[in-house]
Amino acid sequence: MRDLLVFGAVLLFVPLGFSNAFIGYLLWGWAGLIAMNSYVHGFMGAVPFVQLFALVTMASLLMRRGDRFERIEINRTTVLMMLFAVHGFFAALFAYPGLDRNWELFGNLVKTVLFCLLMPVFVTSRYRIHAMVVMVVLATSFHGALDGLKFIASGGGHNARGIAKFGDNNHFAMVLLMVLPLLYYLYQISSRKLAKIGFAVLLPLTAFAVVATASRGALIGLCVIVFFILMKSRNRMIGIVIVAISVAVVVQLAPDSWSERMETIKTAKEDDSLLGRFGAWRVSSSIALSNPVFGGGFRAVQSSALWDSFKDGPTLLPFIEVAPSSPSGLAAHSIWFEVMGDMGFIGFLLFVALVANAFLTRREILKLTKARGPSLRWASDLADMLGAALLAFVVTGSLLSAAYFELPYIFLILMEVLKQHVRKTVAASKVPPPAPA
């Protein structure tokens, strides 16, 4: 039955995508984030939904179905993103032999960059920016809502693990944390009562799903972004009330095992998993020192042979020793060291520049909107919430191998699209009216 429903939806969505390239673009992004293949187990399980809607979008664009398309923007963000992808190609080309997922991961990165570079072509107005945010939020929070409901129904006993696309519970928690600020933004800005109620319900459900992952890094990230959101919120008291109620529900429902696991944050130095992360950081930096330009290739540190070769080599972290009992070939467990080991110091610097550029772009948006007052307040609010989402990525990703997941790149380019829209709006408002005939 589920496969038949999805089949019917595809029969509806494909013509919609052909009718307007922007709709096709939204469906392309939605298919990637909702990962429908994880929920169907019959004949629809083999359908490549992302590729299908990508082809529909490109065909519709070539046929000029829709209006208000722009050329690909050449600016700091797009240039950095293209340089990062090009450098990734050479990192994959000169990678050490035997890396099973080397070209697969590079291919995923290229697909993500292609999707992002096309965003300025399609997202050309406030309405389309809003539609883009709604698409990302609904596609991503769908997973969180399911696990949030299970958490409540089980009285706090449900352990959220997410779907295969997102990785383990820690990666799933990071994804949900990144969407929470945008849920709050949509709740704030929605004028229709039904939409406001819907986002108000999705917000705590997604937060409960984060708690259900039992991820210690996610708890730290949740505290950081909640504090950030409250500081930026115009209705701070409402936010405090929502947070207080959510905390009360978590305390009431969360089992003792969850509390005990969160308590281990205090004894992190004695945690074997954290010591394993430290060892992976040492090995990743050792690979980068030996290959400073292109690194070792994608997931080089997860190769047992490379791990054994570099674990005692020169490193940026000489004060860390790899425990003799530590298994060979662990994940990098840090977006920073992951890119460093995979793509060398050049790739690492490009990655840092991409992330830093997003926060610089946010600052530029706030500066542009400040002089316009209430008319562009929505843009400053969105810039703040995109900043909070990327802050969640930085905080939680510092302990995860998630450097190539598409969501942060979508937010990076969406921040740039927002800046370009604000800049054009401000410029248009300064144009004097035409002289009377």
N, C-alpha and C positions, 0 to 999 in steps of 0.2 A: 504493500500500500504506500509506504514512504517513497519508494522508487517511482511509483506512478504519479504521485503528487509532484515530485521534483521534475519528472518528465513533462508534466503539464505546465509547470512554471517555466521550463526552458522553452517550450513551444510559444509561450507568451513573450518571454524576454528577448529572444533572438530577433523577432520582427521589430520590437521596440528599439533594440540596438541599431538595426539597419535604418530605422526611421530618423534617428538623430544620433550623431557620433558622440555627443556628450553623454547621452543615456548609455550608449555602449561603453564609454569610458568608466562610468560609475559601476556598471555591471562587471567590468573587468576587475576593478579594485575590490568590489564586493565579493566576487568569486574567490579571489586570492585570500582574503581575510576570513571569510566564513568557512572555507575549506569543506565544501559540501560532501566531498568524497569520504570524509570521516563519519558521515551520518547515514550514508546509503550503503547497502550491502548486497544489492541485487544487480540487475543489468545496468543501472546508472553508475555503479561504482567505478567503472572503467572510463567514464566520460571525462575528458580533460577540460573542465569548465573554464579554467583561467585562459588556456590557449584558445578555446572556442570564442570567448567574448573579446579577447585581444584581436583575433582575426576579424570579428564582426566590427569592432571599433575602427580598425585600420581601413577596412573596405568602405565603411560608411564615411570616413574622413576623405578618402580618395574620391568618393562620389559627391562630396560636399553636402552631405545630409546634415542639416542644421545650419546655424549661423554664428557669427561673432567668433570666428577662429582667429588665433594670432599665430605668429611665427614663434619658434623656440627662442626663448629669451637667452641672451648672452650676458650673464652677470656673474658676480662672485660665486653664488651658490651653484649655478649650472656648470661653470668652468671647473670648480673644485670637484663636483660630482663626476664629470667626464674624465678628469685627470685621475681620480681614484679608480674608476673602472678600467681605464687604459693601463694604469700601473698594475691593477689586478690581473690583467691579461699576461703581462710579462712575468708576474710572480708565478702564475700557473704554468707558463711556458718553461721557465727555468727552475721549476720545482724539483725537489728530490724525487727519484723514482719510487714507486710503490705506494703513493698516496691515493687511496681508492676513490675518494670523493673530491679530488682536486678540481677537475674540470666541471663536475656537477655543481660545486659551490660557486665557482666563477660564473657559470651559466646563470645561476640564480641571482647573483649580484648584477649581471648585465640586464636581466629581465626587470629587476627592481629599478635600476637606473633608467632604463627605457621608459617605464611607466612614469617615473618622476619627471623626466625631461619633457614628456608630453603634457604634463599638467598645465603649464602656462598656455598651451595651445587651446585647451578646452575650458579651463576655469578662468573666465574673463569678466566676471561680475560678482557683486555681493551675493546675489541669489545662488550663483554656482559655487562660490566659496562655502556658503551655508549648506548646499546640497552635498558637497564633498565631505564636510564635517559630519553631517547626519549619516552618510553612507558608512564612513569609517566607524562611527560610534555604534550603529545598529549591527554591523557585521561582527564587530569585536565583542561588544557587550552581550551579544546573543549567547556566547559561550559562558560568560560570567553569570548571566541570569539563570541559566540552567543549573550551574553548580551552587549558586546562591540559594535557589529554591530547595535544592537537595540538602544544603547545610541546615536550613530552617526545618525542613520536614524530618530530618534525622535527629533533630535536637542537638545539633553540633557534632554529630558523629561522622558526617561525610568527609572524606578526604578527596579534595579536588586535584585531579591530575591533568586535566585538559585533554587535548587531542594530540595526535602524533606530530602534526605540523609545528606545534609550539614547543615541543620538547618535553622536559620533565616539569615537575610542579613549580620549580623556581622560575623557569622560563615563562610558564603560564601566568604566574603571579606578576611578572614584569609586564607582560602584555596588558593585563587587566589594570595594573597601576597606571599605565600610560593613557588608558582611555578614560579613567576617572575624572581628570580635570576637564576634558571635553564634554563629558556628561553633565558636569556642573555648569559649564558654559551654556549648553543647550537648555538646561533647566532655567537658568537666569534669563536668557534672551527670548524664550518661547512666549508668544503672546496668546496662543490658543490654549485654553484650559486643559483640554484632553492631552495635548502634547506635553504640557508642563507636568501634569500628573504622571504621564508615562516615564519621562526622564527622572522624576522624583522617585519613582519606584525602582527603576533600573540602577540608580546610583547606589543605594544601600545594598541591593542584591549583588552588584559587582564587588562592592567592598567586602561583603560576607564571603564571596568566592575567594577573594585574596586571602582572607583569614583561613578558609578551608584548605588552602594549599599547604598550610603549616610551614611556610618558607620564612626563615628568620631574616633573610635579607629583605624580603617583601615587607615585613613588619617595620623595619627601619625606613624603607622607602615610603611606606604608607604614612608614617609619622611626618616625614619630610614634606611630602606633597600636601598633606592636610594642613600643616602649618603654613605652607606657601599659599594655598588657596584661601585660607582664612585671612591672611595678611592682605591679599589682593581683592578680597570680596567687598562689594559695596554694601551687601546685607550681612554684615559680620555676625550679628546676633542670631539670624536664622541659620547660618552655617554652624555656629557653635551648638545650637539646639540639635541640629541634625546629627552632628558628630557625637554629642552626648548620648542621644538615643541609640545610635549605632553601637557605641562602646558598651552601653548597658546591655544591649541584646547579645553582643559577643561574649561579654562576661557571663551572662546567664546561660548561654548555649554551649560555649566552648568546653570541651572535655578536659579533664586533668592532664591528659597526654599532651594537649596543645600548650597548656601553660608551662608544663615541664620542659617542653622543647624550646619555648621562647626564653625560658630562664637560662638555657645553655649559652645565650649570647654573652652572659657575664663571664663564662669560662671558655671563651672562643680559643684562647691560646692553647688549651689542652685538647681541642677538638681535632680528631684525626682528619676529618674532611677539610678543615681549614689548613692543616699542615700540608695536605695533598695539594691544595690550591697554591700555597707558597712554593712548593716544589715545581709545579707547572709554570709558575711565573719565572722561576730561575731558569728553567730549561728553555722557555720561549725567548727570554732575553739573550740566552747563550746562542740560540739559533740565529737571532738577529745580528749579533756581534760578528758571527762568522759569515753572514750574508746580509750586509747592511743595506744594500740597494733593493733587492727583490725578495729577501726573506727565504723561507724554506718551502713555500707553497701552502695552499689552503689545508688547514688541519695538520700541519707538519708535526706539532707537538704531540699529536695523538698517535704517531707512528712509534711503535715500541723500539724499532731499530734506531730511529733518530733520538729518541729519549735516552737510550743507553749510551749513544755516542756523545751527547751534549750535556748530560747531567753533571759531569765533573769539569766541564770546560769553562772558559772565561764567561763572566756574567755581570750584569748590572746589579745583581743582588748577592754579593759574595758572603754576606752575613747569614744567608739562608742555606741550609743543607738539605739535600734530598734524603729523606729517611730511607735506610736500607730496605725496610719492609714495604716501601711504597711501590705499587705496581708500575710497570713501564707503560708509557703511552696514555697519559691522562688528558682530559680536555683542559684548555687554557684557563678556564674559569675567570676570565676578565676580558672585557671587550678591548682594553688597551693592549694587554699582552698577547691577546689572540691576533690582532692586526700586526703587532710588532713581529711576532714569530712567523706569521704567514707571508707578510708583504714587506718586511724589513723596516728600517727607520724612515725611508721615504714614504712608504704607505702609511706608517704610523703618524707621521707629521701631517699628511693629507687628511687622515681621519680626524685627528685633533682639530685641524683647521675647519673641517666641515661642521663639527659640533660647536666649536667656538663661534663660527660664523653665524649659526642660528641665534645665539644669544645676542650677538652684535646686531643682527637684523631685527630682533625683538626691540632692542633699545632704539633703533632708528624708527621703527613703527610708532613707539610711544612718543618720540620726539615730534614726529609728523602729526600725530593725532592730538597732541596736547593743545596746540593753538586753535584747533577746530571746535573744541568743546563737545557737547553732547552728540553732535551729528555723526561723529566717528568713534563714539565710546565703544560701540560693539567691536570695532577693530582692535582697540587697545585691550579689551577684555579677552578677545580671542588670542591675541599675541601673548598675553599673560598665561593663558591656559595651555597654549602650545609650548610655552617655556616650561611650565610645570610638568607637562608630559615628557619633555626631553630631559628635564631634571630627574624624573623617575627613571628614565633610561640610563642616565649617567650613574646614579646612585646604585641601583640594583644591578646594572650591567657591569659594574666594576668587579662583581663577583661571579659573573656568568659569561659563557661563550655565546654571545648573541650579537656580535658586531655586524652581521650581514642580514639580520632580520629586516623585513621590508618596512615595518611600521615607523621606526624612527626616520627613515629616509623620506617617507611620505610626509611626515611632519616637518622635516627640514625644508623640503621644497614648498610645502603649503605656507610656511612662514614667509618665504620669498615671494610667492604669489600674492599673499596678503599685503606685503610691503609695496609691490608694484601697483596693486589696485589703489592703495591709500595714496601713493605718490601721484597717480594720475588724477584721483579725485581732488586732491589739494591743488594740483596744477590747474585743473579745469575751473576751480572756484576763483582763481586769481585772474582768469582771462576776462578783460573788460567786455561788456556787452557791445554788440555792433552798433555803429552810429546810425541814427535814423536816416532814412532815405530822403 
